[in-house]
């Protein structure tokens, strides 16, 4: 390929064990970045590290990190900064529904509600907070949050906390962009549509049944589901200097679902 858009950059990707997080890690590596991946799934994370190393020229590292643990997050970010002397890109991919399924709102427990917020919103805050001083010191950086179409409309599978936490991630994006802009740090967000990218999304797809799957596809302008690589390429745009005057924005990468759904 031609010029690598992220050559020499150091990137952190959370939630990198499979699916969208893995695709993002691979694409950042392909564009020349040194990628530090993290997740709670050690075996799958190792597969991501190998896939990114095969596509990139720089090293790819993998660490087991629970983003809901602020002390572990701070230690991990400190390790990256000490080893690399810089952090240029952060992609907050860690998230998901924590194994939850559709329930009526009056049947949702406090524990279930807070668990999804801890993973999807608190986690992004923890990592952003830890990375910000390092980016401020160099007056340069790009933070990309991975939200969801649920955060811009509603959860297709009826999980109230997920829709709410992903909507909150959009608010965090705008607020952080406003605060960090004076330091040359851009903060943007990608809201994917439905992507069959991991065991949880596969279970959701199967639970829709043939008729539900048909309705979903008919509600997408491009008449197909997204693939992890479709999301990863938007992340590369936000992370690179191609988006050097773009901050505080959310792009829906959903095949035009909002147009018809």
Kinemage of the C-alpha trace (Angstrom):
@kinemage 1
@onewidth
@group {chain A} dominant
@subgroup {mainchain}
@vectorlist {calphas} color= white
{ca unk a 1} P 0.000 0.000 0.000
{ca unk a 2} L 1.015 3.644 -0.142
{ca unk a 3} L 1.930 5.928 2.731
{ca unk a 4} L 0.948 4.514 6.085
{ca unk a 5} L -1.265 7.094 7.754
{ca unk a 6} L -0.280 6.221 11.329
{ca unk a 7} L 3.397 5.429 10.834
{ca unk a 8} L 5.285 5.918 14.092
{ca unk a 9} L 2.167 6.425 16.223
{ca unk a 10} L 1.450 4.488 19.407
{ca unk a 11} L -2.152 3.325 19.859
{ca unk a 12} L -4.089 1.728 22.694
{ca unk a 13} L -7.165 -0.357 21.832
{ca unk a 14} L -9.448 -1.625 24.601
{ca unk a 15} L -11.892 -4.470 24.106
{ca unk a 16} L -9.547 -5.916 21.509
{ca unk a 17} L -10.075 -9.640 22.034
{ca unk a 18} L -12.368 -10.211 19.060
{ca unk a 19} L -14.744 -8.702 16.541
{ca unk a 20} L -14.641 -4.936 16.104
{ca unk a 21} L -11.796 -4.450 18.594
{ca unk a 22} L -9.646 -6.999 16.788
{ca unk a 23} L -10.374 -5.455 13.395
{ca unk a 24} L -9.460 -2.004 14.717
{ca unk a 25} L -6.180 -3.323 16.125
{ca unk a 26} L -5.289 -4.967 12.822
{ca unk a 27} L -6.141 -1.885 10.751
{ca unk a 28} L -4.160 0.452 13.014
{ca unk a 29} L -1.183 -1.887 12.733
{ca unk a 30} L -1.601 -2.042 8.958
{ca unk a 31} L -1.460 1.747 8.887
{ca unk a 32} L 1.895 1.717 10.708
{ca unk a 33} L 0.979 2.164 14.376
{ca unk a 34} L 2.500 0.318 17.307
{ca unk a 35} L -0.600 -1.169 18.931
{ca unk a 36} L -1.093 -2.002 22.592
{ca unk a 37} L -4.224 -4.118 22.944
{ca unk a 38} L -6.112 -4.994 26.101
{ca unk a 39} L -9.139 -7.008 27.186
{ca unk a 40} L -10.196 -9.437 29.917
{ca unk a 41} L -10.109 -12.426 27.516
{ca unk a 42} L -6.477 -13.512 27.497
{ca unk a 43} L -6.575 -16.314 24.900
{ca unk a 44} L -8.587 -14.333 22.345
{ca unk a 45} L -6.399 -11.300 22.988
{ca unk a 46} L -3.363 -13.357 22.027
{ca unk a 47} L -5.030 -14.133 18.705
{ca unk a 48} L -5.580 -10.426 18.134
{ca unk a 49} L -1.939 -9.691 18.885
{ca unk a 50} L -0.816 -12.275 16.345
{ca unk a 51} L -3.228 -11.001 13.692
{ca unk a 52} L -2.085 -7.389 14.168
{ca unk a 53} L 1.578 -8.387 14.152
{ca unk a 54} L 1.102 -10.196 10.837
{ca unk a 55} L -0.412 -7.099 9.187
{ca unk a 56} L 1.839 -4.451 10.701
{ca unk a 57} L 5.531 -3.666 10.769
{ca unk a 58} L 5.715 -2.404 14.356
{ca unk a 59} L 5.268 -4.419 17.523
{ca unk a 60} L 1.868 -5.341 18.898
{ca unk a 61} L 1.489 -5.921 22.631
{ca unk a 62} L -1.345 -7.508 24.588
{ca unk a 63} L -2.265 -7.072 28.252
{ca unk a 64} L -5.134 -8.376 30.360
{ca unk a 65} L -6.937 -5.279 31.635
{ca unk a 66} L -10.403 -4.854 33.122
{ca unk a 67} L -11.371 -1.305 32.186
{ca unk a 68} L -13.825 -1.166 35.080
{ca unk a 69} L -10.808 -1.232 37.448
{ca unk a 70} L -9.324 2.296 37.482
{ca unk a 71} L -6.134 1.226 39.271
{ca unk a 72} L -5.405 -1.484 36.684
{ca unk a 73} L -6.156 0.957 33.874
{ca unk a 74} L -3.751 3.532 35.309
{ca unk a 75} L -1.019 0.914 35.672
{ca unk a 76} L -1.481 -0.274 32.090
{ca unk a 77} L -1.411 3.233 30.611
{ca unk a 78} L 1.677 3.997 32.707
{ca unk a 79} L 3.354 0.880 31.295
{ca unk a 80} L 2.619 1.984 27.728
{ca unk a 81} L 3.870 5.518 28.358
{ca unk a 82} L 7.066 4.287 30.038
{ca unk a 83} L 7.860 1.890 27.203
{ca unk a 84} L 6.929 4.115 24.255
{ca unk a 85} L 7.420 7.674 25.604
{ca unk a 86} L 4.215 8.672 23.814
{ca unk a 87} L 0.558 7.761 23.322
{ca unk a 88} L -0.981 9.094 20.126
{ca unk a 89} L -4.240 7.192 19.743
{ca unk a 90} L -6.777 5.693 22.123
{ca unk a 91} L -9.704 3.617 20.906
{ca unk a 92} L -12.274 2.817 23.601
{ca unk a 93} L -13.883 -0.330 22.208
{ca unk a 94} L -14.566 -2.228 25.440
{ca unk a 95} L -18.289 -2.642 25.956
{ca unk a 96} L -21.165 -5.002 25.363
{ca unk a 97} L -24.276 -6.255 27.122
{ca unk a 98} L -22.553 -8.393 29.774
{ca unk a 99} L -24.613 -11.441 28.832
{ca unk a 100} L -27.902 -9.680 29.491
{ca unk a 101} L -31.070 -10.240 27.508
{ca unk a 102} L -34.279 -8.316 26.965
{ca unk a 103} L -36.273 -7.548 30.113
{ca unk a 104} L -39.092 -5.147 30.849
{ca unk a 105} L -37.714 -1.979 32.432
{ca unk a 106} L -39.481 -2.704 35.718
{ca unk a 107} L -37.695 -6.068 35.890
{ca unk a 108} L -34.127 -4.746 35.509
{ca unk a 109} L -32.046 -4.968 38.694
{ca unk a 110} L -29.689 -2.263 39.941
{ca unk a 111} L -26.805 -4.711 39.531
{ca unk a 112} L -27.592 -5.366 35.863
{ca unk a 113} L -28.016 -1.656 35.145
{ca unk a 114} L -24.735 -0.635 36.782
{ca unk a 115} L -22.738 -3.517 35.275
{ca unk a 116} L -23.408 -2.356 31.728
{ca unk a 117} L -22.603 1.249 32.620
{ca unk a 118} L -19.348 0.126 34.268
{ca unk a 119} L -18.168 -1.642 31.132
{ca unk a 120} L -19.403 0.742 28.444
{ca unk a 121} L -19.174 4.211 29.988
{ca unk a 122} L -17.092 4.086 33.171
{ca unk a 123} L -14.423 2.079 31.367
{ca unk a 124} L -14.060 4.652 28.599
{ca unk a 125} L -13.816 7.382 31.219
{ca unk a 126} L -11.119 5.513 33.168
{ca unk a 127} L -8.888 5.034 30.124
{ca unk a 128} L -9.470 8.537 28.763
{ca unk a 129} L -8.592 10.036 32.145
{ca unk a 130} L -5.388 8.002 32.324
{ca unk a 131} L -4.288 8.813 28.772
{ca unk a 132} L -5.114 12.544 28.783
{ca unk a 133} L -2.011 13.792 30.675
{ca unk a 134} L 0.307 11.994 28.256
{ca unk a 135} L -1.440 13.457 25.222
{ca unk a 136} L -1.562 16.908 26.826
{ca unk a 137} L 2.194 16.815 27.399
{ca unk a 138} L 2.794 16.335 23.675
{ca unk a 139} L -0.131 18.555 22.667
{ca unk a 140} L -1.314 15.903 20.266
{ca unk a 141} L -3.659 12.940 20.277
{ca unk a 142} L -6.789 11.290 18.945
{ca unk a 143} L -9.371 9.506 21.088
{ca unk a 144} L -12.043 7.435 19.359
{ca unk a 145} L -14.991 6.044 21.303
{ca unk a 146} L -17.004 3.122 19.957
{ca unk a 147} L -20.655 3.734 20.733
{ca unk a 148} L -23.612 2.042 19.012
{ca unk a 149} L -26.656 2.780 16.958
{ca unk a 150} L -28.506 1.982 20.194
{ca unk a 151} L -27.033 5.129 21.692
{ca unk a 152} L -28.527 7.246 18.913
{ca unk a 153} L -31.953 5.586 18.841
{ca unk a 154} L -32.779 2.466 20.889
{ca unk a 155} L -31.529 -1.041 21.592
{ca unk a 156} L -32.744 -3.560 19.019
{ca unk a 157} L -32.630 -6.208 21.736
{ca unk a 158} L -34.384 -4.127 24.393
{ca unk a 159} L -31.507 -3.557 26.829
{ca unk a 160} L -32.190 -0.186 28.428
{ca unk a 161} L -28.837 0.211 30.167
{ca unk a 162} L -26.916 -0.463 26.938
{ca unk a 163} L -28.808 2.201 24.985
{ca unk a 164} L -28.363 4.646 27.858
{ca unk a 165} L -24.661 3.981 28.401
{ca unk a 166} L -23.898 4.277 24.695
{ca unk a 167} L -25.817 7.560 24.570
{ca unk a 168} L -23.706 8.705 27.507
{ca unk a 169} L -20.590 7.855 25.532
{ca unk a 170} L -21.668 10.380 22.919
{ca unk a 171} L -21.940 12.993 25.660
{ca unk a 172} L -18.504 12.107 27.001
{ca unk a 173} L -17.142 12.466 23.472
{ca unk a 174} L -18.497 15.993 23.076
{ca unk a 175} L -17.444 17.113 26.551
{ca unk a 176} L -13.912 15.704 26.258
{ca unk a 177} L -13.528 17.206 22.777
{ca unk a 178} L -14.395 20.641 24.151
{ca unk a 179} L -12.009 20.334 27.087
{ca unk a 180} L -9.049 18.752 25.333
{ca unk a 181} L -9.175 20.643 22.051
{ca unk a 182} L -6.859 23.398 23.261
{ca unk a 183} L -4.175 20.742 23.738
{ca unk a 184} L -4.446 19.524 20.162
{ca unk a 185} L -6.360 16.404 21.213
{ca unk a 186} L -9.328 15.351 19.101
{ca unk a 187} L -12.144 13.189 20.478
{ca unk a 188} L -14.652 11.528 18.169
{ca unk a 189} L -17.082 8.634 18.193
{ca unk a 190} L -18.232 5.833 15.876
{ca unk a 191} L -21.748 4.404 16.253
{ca unk a 192} L -21.847 1.013 14.512
{ca unk a 193} L -25.021 -0.629 13.366
{ca unk a 194} L -25.604 -4.321 13.994
{ca unk a 195} L -22.422 -6.311 13.339
{ca unk a 196} L -22.126 -10.082 13.829
{ca unk a 197} L -18.721 -9.721 15.401
{ca unk a 198} L -18.605 -11.828 18.581
{ca unk a 199} L -20.485 -14.563 20.453
{ca unk a 200} L -22.887 -12.073 22.063
{ca unk a 201} L -23.918 -10.452 18.781
{ca unk a 202} L -24.264 -13.893 17.186
{ca unk a 203} L -26.665 -14.935 19.944
{ca unk a 204} L -28.659 -11.748 19.388
{ca unk a 205} L -28.802 -12.429 15.641
{ca unk a 206} L -30.047 -15.969 16.131
{ca unk a 207} L -32.617 -14.815 18.696
{ca unk a 208} L -34.190 -12.527 16.077
{ca unk a 209} L -35.253 -15.530 14.025
{ca unk a 210} L -35.654 -15.495 10.223
{ca unk a 211} L -38.399 -12.868 10.221
{ca unk a 212} L -36.553 -10.519 12.563
{ca unk a 213} L -33.356 -10.901 10.556
{ca unk a 214} L -35.260 -10.115 7.364
{ca unk a 215} L -36.823 -6.988 8.904
{ca unk a 216} L -33.430 -5.778 10.093
{ca unk a 217} L -31.841 -6.180 6.670
{ca unk a 218} L -34.769 -4.482 4.950
{ca unk a 219} L -34.295 -1.529 7.288
{ca unk a 220} L -30.717 -0.970 6.127
{ca unk a 221} L -30.242 1.141 2.994
{ca unk a 222} L -27.273 -0.952 1.808
{ca unk a 223} L -29.206 -4.177 2.516
{ca unk a 224} L -26.378 -5.876 4.375
{ca unk a 225} L -24.994 -6.092 7.885
{ca unk a 226} L -21.766 -4.349 8.691
{ca unk a 227} L -18.467 -6.142 9.070
{ca unk a 228} L -15.850 -5.356 11.728
{ca unk a 229} L -13.536 -3.942 9.058
{ca unk a 230} L -16.223 -1.409 8.054
{ca unk a 231} L -16.018 0.072 11.552
{ca unk a 232} L -12.238 -0.151 11.716
{ca unk a 233} L -11.753 1.990 8.610
{ca unk a 234} L -13.811 4.800 10.138
{ca unk a 235} L -11.618 4.592 13.227
{ca unk a 236} L -8.496 4.898 11.066
{ca unk a 237} L -9.948 8.069 9.537
{ca unk a 238} L -10.589 9.620 12.958
{ca unk a 239} L -7.175 8.544 14.257
{ca unk a 240} L -5.254 9.942 11.302
{ca unk a 241} L -4.453 13.460 10.153
{ca unk a 242} L -7.174 13.047 7.518
{ca unk a 243} L -9.495 14.100 10.368
{ca unk a 244} L -7.185 16.755 11.796
{ca unk a 245} L -9.973 19.374 11.904
{ca unk a 246} L -12.714 17.028 13.088
{ca unk a 247} L -13.566 16.695 16.779
{ca unk a 248} L -16.607 16.124 18.956
{ca unk a 249} L -18.370 14.227 16.181
{ca unk a 250} L -20.213 10.915 15.989
{ca unk a 251} L -20.387 9.027 12.702
{ca unk a 252} L -23.014 6.314 12.282
{ca unk a 253} L -21.436 3.374 10.449
{ca unk a 254} L -24.664 1.456 9.951
{ca unk a 255} L -25.266 1.099 6.226
{ca unk a 256} L -28.011 3.719 6.335
{ca unk a 257} L -30.155 2.098 9.006
{ca unk a 258} L -31.195 5.473 10.416
{ca unk a 259} L -32.546 6.461 6.987
{ca unk a 260} L -35.070 3.652 6.779
{ca unk a 261} L -35.518 2.195 10.273
